[in-house]
Amino acid sequence: MTHRTALCGTTAFLLATAGMAQAEITGAEVWANWQSAAAGLGQTLTPGNETQSGDTLTITDLQISMPMPDGSVEGSIAMVEFVDRSDGTVGITMSPSYDMTVIVDPEIGEAVNVALQVTQEGLTMVASGGDGEVTYDFLAPSMSFGVTNLEVDGEMIELLAEGVLTDMDGKYVVTEGDTPVVTTQFTAANMTINVDMNEPDGGDGSFAMALAYSDLVAESAGSLMMMANPEELSMLLDKGLGTATSFTHGPATFEVNFQDAPDMFALSGSAATGEFDVALDGEQLAYAFGNTGLDISMSGSEIPLPEVAFALGELGFALLMPSSPSETPEDFGLGITLADLAVSDMIWSMIDAGGQLPHDPATLIFDVTGQANWLFDIFNPESMMEVEADMPAELHALDLNSLVVAVAGAELTGSGAFTFDNTDLETFDGMPAPTGSIDLKLVGGNGLLDSLVAMGLLPEDQAMGARMMMGLFARPGDGEDTLVSTIEVDGATGAVSANGQRLQ
């Protein structure tokens, strides 16, 4: 989908801003950079003791604190050493494990206290650079985290939750300044996440989840101020700050099981590849995710089959839109892809026991781009309260780049483009007057209607009504059972026509 180019461009620009300075640096300067980066994230680093002995700066009993809405995050690292090396870099070693606590205590809702332990045995980290920009290269054979305690409103919850990353290799760059920036590049061979929870007080309910990913690659770049102050997002975007993240993975598996007698639900599956991208700055918000080679199966007490199984060749979603109000049109886009959806024979046996329909995989592709502008600040709650409910934005242009709907032997395709006159809200009852056309083509539509009537799923009179409607809007095209149509709209006169025949 073309909207992803904005994500790639933003990420590349932000990564390019972090140069690879090669100046010499000392352990004391790296420790100062840590503190600067922590402050940019709203964290406080409080050492129990700082000791300089020769080329080694040792920090002991390091306490980490970060406030967040309705709570805080607290951590403790027993020891961190910064060792000046002969090549002008600094080696960093840390305790092989450390503890963290997440406390959430809202005015309304449950109070939650989560204790975590992070383990990173074998981690090696080297800091280089200087002059306000420090690069940290790191390697780790494995890194894991686990929940050691969970309390909800003071009640202990029996929970096993752990995650493991293996063969980690990456770097991050911290650039100091009025608006500190951090960029990261990271790979890992595998990641696993396992959660197993039982109902409190000896109940029969249980929940289990297992996720496994391979060939992970992640990149991110952005202002630390944006990460630390999401509630001030509107103001930070006005300052020109931005952030971008991309993540891809190779083969993955997932499994979820829930039981609360007599109810149960099970979900399992796999994917060949996956990706996730998001970028935000003062001009645009871009978001996209996708998977290829999906195989999914479900079963449960509320599902009227022993198992529901289906496969997807590709699943994708992409969104691009302006992030700030403007008096001039800005680009936007929306893309949805569900390609080669194939369901199991068990499902087909319920729908089409006689085999009268083609069981070919189904596809839905929808890709539109255009231009529009917000009339209010979507990241400012006060601005959202002031906007008129019927006019949050102005639509100026809309291009249907691709429409594909293919199912049971029939296929509808289309493309077209429209412009909109926002000064004319009367011709089309409050909608900006559109001008443009859309071309549509339907192959196999009458054959599908015949099959549905033969199967008893569609009454003959309704099928006749559908054929009459197609005859009104469409004309025969090249090929058997093919209909085409061109729908035109003239915003100046309000005329709507199909294949040259005026409908309105």
For each residue, the residues with C-beta under 8 A, 3 or more apart:
1: 4 288 316 318 333 335 337 367
2: 5 333 335 367 369 401
3: 6 7 286 288 318 319 320 333 334 335 369
4: 1 7 8 277 286 288 318
5: 2 8 9
6: 3 9 10 279 284 286 320
7: 3 4 10 11 244 246 277 278 279 286 288
8: 4 5 11 12 246 277
9: 5 6 12 13
10: 6 7 13 14 242 244 279 281 284 286
11: 7 8 14 15 219 220 221 244 245 246 277 279
12: 8 9 15 16
13: 9 10 16 17
14: 10 11 17 18 181 183 221 222 242 243 244
15: 11 12 18 183 185 219 221
16: 12 13
17: 13 14 175 181 183 221
18: 14 15 133 135 173 175 181 183 221
19: 133
20: 129 135 173
21: 128 129 130 131 133 135
22: 88 128 129
23: 88 129 130 131
24: 88 130
25: 29 30 88 89 90 127 128 129 130 134
26: 29 30 84 90
27: 30 31 55 56 57 82 83 84 90
28: 31 32 52 57 82
29: 25 26 32 33 90 130 134
30: 25 26 27 33 34 82 90 92 127 134
31: 27 28 34 35 50 57 59 82
32: 28 29 35 36
33: 29 30 36 37 127 134 174 176
34: 30 31 37 38 45
35: 31 32 38 39 45
36: 32 33 39 40 174 176 180
37: 33 34 40 41 174 176 180 182 224
38: 34 35 41 43 44 45 64
39: 35 36 42 43 44
40: 36 37 180 182 223 224 225 227 228
41: 37 38 66 224 227 228
42: 39 66 67 228 229
43: 38 39 64 65 66 228
44: 38 39 64 65 66
45: 34 35 38 62 63 64
46: 62 63 64 65
47: 50 59 60 61 62 63
48: 60 61 62 63
49: 58 59 60 61
50: 31 47 57 58 59
51: 57 58 60
52: 28 56 57 58
53: 56 58
54:
55: 27 83 84 85
56: 27 52 53 81 82 83 84
57: 27 28 31 50 51 52 81 82 83
58: 49 50 51 52 53 79 80 81 82
59: 31 47 49 50 62 79 80 81 82
60: 47 48 49 51 78 79
61: 47 48 49 76 78
62: 45 46 47 48 59 76 77 78 79 80
63: 45 46 47 48 74 75 76
64: 38 43 44 45 46 73 74 75 76 77 100
65: 43 44 46 72 73 74 75
66: 41 42 43 44 72 73 74
67: 42 71 72
68: 71 72 73
69: 231
70: 104 105 106 107
71: 67 68 102 103 104 105 106 112
72: 65 66 67 68 102 103
73: 64 65 66 68 100 101 102 103
74: 63 64 65 66 100 101 103
75: 63 64 65 98 99 100 101
76: 61 62 63 64 98 99 100
77: 62 64 80 94 95 98
78: 60 61 62 95 98
79: 58 59 60 62 94 95
80: 58 59 62 77 92 93 94 95
81: 56 57 58 59 91 92 93 94
82: 27 28 30 31 56 57 58 59 90 91 92 127
83: 27 55 56 57 90 91 92 93
84: 26 27 55 56 90
85: 55 88 89 90 91 126
86:
87:
88: 22 23 24 25 85 128
89: 25 85 126 127 128
90: 25 26 27 29 30 82 83 84 85 126 127 128
91: 81 82 83 85 124 125 126 127
92: 30 80 81 82 83 125 126 127 136
93: 80 81 83 123 124 125
94: 77 79 80 81 98 120 123 125
95: 77 78 79 80 98
96: 119 120 121 123
97: 117 118 119 120 121
98: 75 76 77 78 94 95 117 118
99: 75 76 115 116 117 118 148
100: 64 73 74 75 76 115 116 117 118
101: 73 74 75 113 114 115 116
102: 71 72 73 112 113 114 116
103: 71 72 73 74 112 113
104: 70 71 111 112 113
105: 70 71 111 112
106: 70 71 109 110 111
107: 70
108:
109: 106
110: 106 152 153
111: 104 105 106 152 153 154
112: 71 102 103 104 105 150 151 152
113: 101 102 103 104 149 150 151
114: 101 102 147 149 150 151
115: 99 100 101 147 148 149 150
116: 99 100 101 102 145 146 147 148
117: 97 98 99 100 145 146 148
118: 97 98 99 100 143 144 145
119: 96 97 143 144 145 146
120: 94 96 97 123 140 142 143 144
121: 96 97 141 142
122: 140 141 142
123: 93 94 96 120 138 139 140 143
124: 91 93 138 139 140
125: 91 92 93 94 136 137 138
126: 85 89 90 91 92 136 137 138
127: 25 30 33 82 89 90 91 92 134 135 136
128: 21 22 25 88 89 90 134 135 137
129: 20 21 22 23 25 133 134 135 173
130: 21 23 24 25 29 133 134
131: 21 23
132: 175 176 177
133: 18 19 21 129 130 173 174 175 176
134: 25 29 30 33 127 128 129 130 173 174
135: 18 20 21 127 128 129 171 172 173
136: 92 125 126 127 171 172 173 174
137: 125 126 128 170 171
138: 123 124 125 126 168 169 170 171
139: 123 124 168 169
140: 120 122 123 124 143 165 168
141: 121 122 166 167 168
142: 120 121 122 164 165 166 167 168
143: 118 119 120 123 140 164 165 168
144: 118 119 120 162 163 164 165
145: 116 117 118 119 162 163
146: 116 117 119 160 161 162 163
147: 114 115 116 150 159 160 161 162
148: 99 115 116 117
149: 113 114 115 156
150: 112 113 114 115 147 156 157 159
151: 112 113 114 154 155 156 157
152: 110 111 112 155 157
153: 110 111
154: 111 151
155: 151 152 200
156: 149 150 151 200
157: 150 151 152 197 200
158: 197 198 200
159: 147 150 195 196 197
160: 146 147 194 195 196 197
161: 146 147 193 194 195 196 197
162: 144 145 146 147 193 194
163: 144 145 146 191 192 193 194
164: 142 143 144 190 191 192
165: 140 142 143 144 168 188 190 191 216
166: 141 142 188 189 190 191
167: 141 142 188 189 190
168: 138 139 140 141 142 143 165 186 187 188
169: 138 139 186 187 188
170: 137 138 184 185 186 187
171: 135 136 137 138 184 185 186
172: 135 136 182 183 184 185 186
173: 18 20 129 133 134 135 136 182 183 184
174: 33 36 37 133 134 136 180 181 182
175: 17 18 132 133 180 181 182 183
176: 33 36 37 132 133 180
177: 132 180 181
178:
179: 223 224 225 239 241
180: 36 37 40 174 175 176 177 223 224 225
181: 14 17 18 174 175 177 221 222 223 224
182: 37 40 172 173 174 175 220 221 222 224
183: 14 15 17 18 172 173 175 219 220 221 222
184: 170 171 172 173 218 219 220 221
185: 15 170 171 172 218 219
186: 168 169 170 171 172 216 217 218 219
187: 168 169 170 216 217 218
188: 165 166 167 168 169 191 216
189: 166 167 214 215 216
190: 164 165 166 167 212 213 214 216
191: 163 164 165 166 188 211 212 213 214 216 249
192: 163 164 210 211 212 213
193: 161 162 163 209 210 211 212
194: 160 161 162 163 209 210 211
195: 159 160 161 207 208 209 210
196: 159 160 161 206 207 208 209
197: 157 158 159 160 161 206 207 208
198: 158 203 205 206
199: 202 203 204 205 206 260
200: 155 156 157 158 203
201:
202: 199
203: 198 199 200 260
204: 199 259 260 261
205: 198 199 259 260 261
206: 196 197 198 199 257 258 259 260
207: 195 196 197 256 257 258 259
208: 195 196 197 255 256 257 258
209: 193 194 195 196 254 255 256 257
210: 192 193 194 195 253 254 255
211: 191 192 193 194 252 253 254 255
212: 190 191 192 193 252 253 254
213: 190 191 192 216 249 250 252 274
214: 189 190 191 249 250 251 252
215: 189 248 249 250 251
216: 165 186 187 188 189 190 191 213 247 248 249 250
217: 186 187 247 248 249
218: 184 185 186 187 245 246 247 248
219: 11 15 183 184 185 186 245 246 247
220: 11 182 183 184 243 244 245 246
221: 11 14 15 17 18 181 182 183 184 243 244
222: 14 181 182 183 226 227 241 242 243 244 245
223: 40 179 180 181 226 227 236 241 242 243
224: 37 40 41 179 180 181 182 227 228
225: 40 179 180 228 229 236 241
226: 222 223 229 230 233 236 241 242 243 280
227: 40 41 222 223 224 230 243
228: 40 41 42 43 224 225
229: 42 225 226 232 233 236
230: 226 227 233
231: 69
232: 229 235 236
233: 226 229 230 236 237 379
234: 237 238 377 379 380 383
235: 232 238 239
236: 223 225 226 229 232 233 239 241
237: 233 234 240 241 242 280 281 282 323 324 379
238: 234 235 282 324
239: 179 235 236 282
240: 237 281 282
241: 179 222 223 225 226 236 237 281 282
242: 10 14 222 223 226 237 279 280 281 282
243: 14 220 221 222 223 226 227 279 280 281
244: 7 10 11 14 220 221 222 277 278 279 280
245: 11 218 219 220 222 276 277 278 279
246: 7 8 11 218 219 220 275 276 277
247: 216 217 218 219 275 276 277
248: 215 216 217 218 273 274 275 276
249: 191 213 214 215 216 217 252 273 274 275
250: 213 214 215 216 272 273
251: 214 215 270 271 272 273
252: 211 212 213 214 249 270 271 274
253: 210 211 212 268 269 270
254: 209 210 211 212 267 268 269 270
255: 208 209 210 211 266 267 268 269
256: 207 208 209 265 266 267 268
257: 206 207 208 209 264 265 266 267
258: 206 207 208 263 264 265 266
259: 204 205 206 207 263 264
260: 199 203 204 205 206 263 264
261: 204 205 264
262: 301
263: 258 259 260 300 301 302
264: 257 258 259 260 261 300 301
265: 256 257 258 298 299 300 301 302
266: 255 256 257 258 298 299 300
267: 254 255 256 257 296 297 298
268: 253 254 255 256 296 297
269: 253 254 255 294 295 296 297
270: 251 252 253 254 293 294 295
271: 251 252 274 291 292 293 294 295
272: 250 251 291 292 293 294
273: 248 249 250 251 291 292 293
274: 213 248 249 252 271 289 290 291 292
275: 246 247 248 249 288 289 290 291
276: 245 246 247 248 288 289
277: 4 7 8 11 244 245 246 247 286 287 288 289
278: 7 244 245 286 287 288
279: 6 7 10 11 242 243 244 245 284 285 286 287
280: 226 237 242 243 244 284 285 286 323
281: 10 237 240 241 242 243 284 323
282: 237 238 239 240 241 242 323 324
283: 322 323 324 330
284: 6 10 279 280 281 320 321 322 323 330 331
285: 279 280 319 320 321 322 323
286: 3 4 6 7 10 277 278 279 280 318 319 320
287: 277 278 279 317 318 319 320
288: 1 3 4 7 275 276 277 278 316 317 318 319 335
289: 274 275 276 277 316 317
290: 274 275 314 315 316 317 318 337
291: 271 272 273 274 275 294 312 314 315 316
292: 271 272 273 274 313 314 315
293: 270 271 272 273 313
294: 269 270 271 272 291 311 312 313 315
295: 269 270 271 309 311
296: 267 268 269 309 310 311 312
297: 267 268 269 307 308 309
298: 265 266 267 303 307 308 309
299: 265 266 303 305 306 307 308
300: 263 264 265 266 303
301: 262 263 264 265
302: 263 265
303: 298 299 300 308
304:
305: 299 308 346 347 350
306: 299 346
307: 297 298 299 344 346
308: 297 298 299 303 305 343 344 346 347
309: 295 296 297 298 343 344 346 347
310: 296 341 342 343 344 347
311: 294 295 296 340 341 342 361
312: 291 294 296 315 338 339 340 341 342
313: 292 293 294 339 340 341 361
314: 290 291 292 337 338 339 340
315: 290 291 292 294 312 337 338 339
316: 1 288 289 290 291 335 336 337
317: 287 288 289 290 335 336 337
318: 1 3 4 286 287 288 290 333 334 335
319: 3 285 286 287 288 333 334 335
320: 3 6 284 285 286 287 331 332 333 334 369
321: 284 285 330 332 333 372
322: 283 284 285 325 326 330 331 332 372 373 374
323: 237 280 281 282 283 284 285 378 379
324: 237 238 282 283 374 377
325: 322 373 374 375 376 377 383
326: 322 329 330 373 374
327: 373
328: 373
329: 326 371 372 373 394 396 397
330: 283 284 321 322 326 371 372 373
331: 284 320 322 369 370 371
332: 320 321 322 369 370 371 372
333: 1 2 3 318 319 320 321 367 368 369 370
334: 3 318 319 320 366 367 368
335: 1 2 3 288 316 317 318 319 366 367 368
336: 316 317 364 365 366 367
337: 1 290 314 315 316 317 364 365 366
338: 312 314 315 341 362 363 364 365
339: 312 313 314 315 363 364 365
340: 311 312 313 314 361 362 363
341: 310 311 312 313 338 361 362 363 364
342: 310 311 312 361 362
343: 308 309 310 347 348
344: 307 308 309 310 347 348
345: 348 349
346: 305 306 307 308 309 349 350
347: 305 308 309 310 343 344 350 351
348: 343 344 345 351 352 359
349: 345 346 352 353
350: 305 346 347 353
351: 347 348 357
352: 348 349 355 356 357 359 455
353: 349 350
354: 455
355: 352 359
356: 352 451 454 455
357: 351 352 408 409 448 451 455
358: 408 409
359: 348 352 355
360: 406 408 409
361: 311 313 340 341 342
362: 338 340 341 342 406 407 408
363: 338 339 340 341 404 405 406 407
364: 336 337 338 339 341 404 405 406
365: 336 337 338 339 402 403 404
366: 334 335 336 337 402 403
367: 1 2 333 334 335 336 400 401 402 403
368: 333 334 335 398 399 400 401
369: 2 3 320 331 332 333 398 399 401
370: 331 332 333 395 396 397 398 399
371: 329 330 331 332 396 397
372: 321 322 329 330 332 393 394 395 396
373: 322 325 326 327 328 329 330 393 394 396
374: 322 324 325 326 377 378 392 393
375: 325 387 388 391 392 393 394
376: 325 380 383 384 386 387 392
377: 234 324 325 374 380 383 384
378: 323 374 383 384
379: 233 234 237 323
380: 234 376 377 383 384
381: 384 385
382: 385 386
383: 234 325 376 377 378 380 386 387
384: 376 377 378 380 381 387
385: 381 382
386: 376 382 383
387: 375 376 383 384 391 392
388: 375 391 392
389: 392
390: 430
391: 375 387 388 394
392: 374 375 376 387 388 389
393: 372 373 374 375
394: 329 372 373 375 391 422 432
395: 370 372 398 420 422 432
396: 329 370 371 372 373 419 420 422
397: 329 370 371 417 418 419 420
398: 368 369 370 395 417 418 420 434
399: 368 369 370 416 417 418
400: 367 368 403 414 415 416 417 438
401: 2 367 368 369 415
402: 365 366 367 413 415
403: 365 366 367 400 412 413 414 415 440
404: 363 364 365 411 412 413
405: 363 364 411 412 413
406: 360 362 363 364 410 411 412
407: 362 363 410
408: 357 358 360 362 448 451
409: 357 358 360 444 447 448 451
410: 406 407 442 443 444 445 447 448
411: 404 405 406 442 443 444
412: 403 404 405 406 440 441 442 445
413: 402 403 404 405 440 441
414: 400 403 438 439 440 441
415: 400 401 402 403 438 439
416: 399 400 436 437 438 439 487
417: 397 398 399 400 436 437 438
418: 397 398 399 434 435 436 437 438 489
419: 396 397 434 435 436 491
420: 395 396 397 398 432 433 434 435 491
421: 424 432 433 434 435 491
422: 394 395 396 425 432
423:
424: 421 427 428 432 433 491
425: 422 428 430 431 432 433
426: 429 430
427: 424 433 491 494
428: 424 425 431 432 433 434 491 494
429: 426
430: 390 425 426
431: 425 428 434
432: 394 395 420 421 422 424 425 428
433: 420 421 424 425 427 428 491 492 494
434: 398 418 419 420 421 428 431 489 491
435: 418 419 420 421 489 490 491 492
436: 416 417 418 419 488 489
437: 416 417 418 486 487 488 489
438: 400 414 415 416 417 418 486 487
439: 414 415 416 484 485 486
440: 403 412 413 414 474 484 485 486 487
441: 412 413 414 477 482 483 484 485
442: 410 411 412 445 470 474 482 483 484
443: 410 411 479 481 482
444: 409 410 411 447 448 481
445: 410 412 442 448 449 470 481 483
446: 449 450 467 470 481
447: 409 410 444 450 451 481
448: 357 408 409 410 444 445 451 452
449: 445 446 452 453 458 463 466 467
450: 446 447 453 454 463
451: 356 357 408 409 447 448 454 455
452: 448 449 455 457 458 463
453: 449 450 456 457 458 459 460 463
454: 356 450 451
455: 352 354 356 357 451 452 458
456: 453
457: 452 453
458: 449 452 453 455 462 463
459: 453 462 463
460: 453 463 464
461: 464 465
462: 458 459 465 466
463: 449 450 452 453 458 459 460 466 467
464: 460 461 467 468
465: 461 462 468 469
466: 449 462 463 469 470
467: 446 449 463 464 470 471
468: 464 465 471 472
469: 465 466 472 473
470: 442 445 446 466 467 473 474 483
471: 467 468 474
472: 468 469 498 503
473: 469 470 485 487 498 499 503
474: 440 442 470 471 483 484 485 498 499
475: 483 484 485 499
476: 482 483 484
477: 441 482 483 484
478: 482
479: 443 482
480:
481: 443 444 445 446 447
482: 441 442 443 476 477 478 479
483: 441 442 445 470 474 475 476 477
484: 439 440 441 442 474 475 476 477
485: 439 440 441 473 474 475 498 499
486: 437 438 439 440 498 499 500
487: 416 437 438 440 473 496 497 498
488: 436 437 495 496 497 498
489: 418 434 435 436 437 495 496
490: 435 493 494 495 496
491: 419 420 421 424 427 428 433 434 435 494
492: 433 435
493: 490
494: 427 428 433 490 491 504
495: 488 489 490 502 504
496: 487 488 489 490 502 503 504
497: 487 488 500 501 502 503
498: 472 473 474 485 486 487 488 501 503
499: 473 474 475 485 486
500: 486 497
501: 497 498
502: 495 496 497
503: 472 473 496 497 498
504: 494 495 496
